[in-house]
Amino acid sequence: MKTSQFEAVKVAIKQDKTGYILTLAVHPDEVPDEILRDFVGARYQVVMVRLNGDNQPMDRKENSRDPVKLAALLCKDLEFMEWLFELGNVFTADEESVTAWLKEELNIVSRAELKNNEGAAMLLYTINEEFKAWKRKD
């Protein structure tokens, strides 16, 4: 069985009575010839993985766009604790110290504030990206 692999960008999604219709944009150089030759209505089994900014598969748990959940996950993450300890940002690698550091760094009183504080949320995403880059180096 021959498989087709190509990169695409989601450009639209809509729904009709039969289900969702996903529209993807594919660069002309990336479109597999066999797909162009297949008849309209041909069925495919599709496997997709979202890419991050480094063209690497995105881990959706790590890259949660819910900043409150992301902050909670990071504060419990042993590797995140280790990273902050190595940087000298915390003196003890525990959840309490990491939570206190994160609140101070983001200038928030409670992680729940991240729901409505876009600036703090963006800074959190930046911190998370730096942490992920550190993890990739190990």
Secondary structure, 3 states (H helix, E strand, C coil): CCCCCCCCEEEEEEEECCEEEEEEECCCCCCCHHHHHCCCCCCCCCCCCCECCCCCECCCCCCCCCHHHHHHHHHHCHHHHHHHHHHCCCCCCCHHHHHHHHHHHHCCCCHHHHHCCHHHHHHHHHHHHHHHHHHHHC
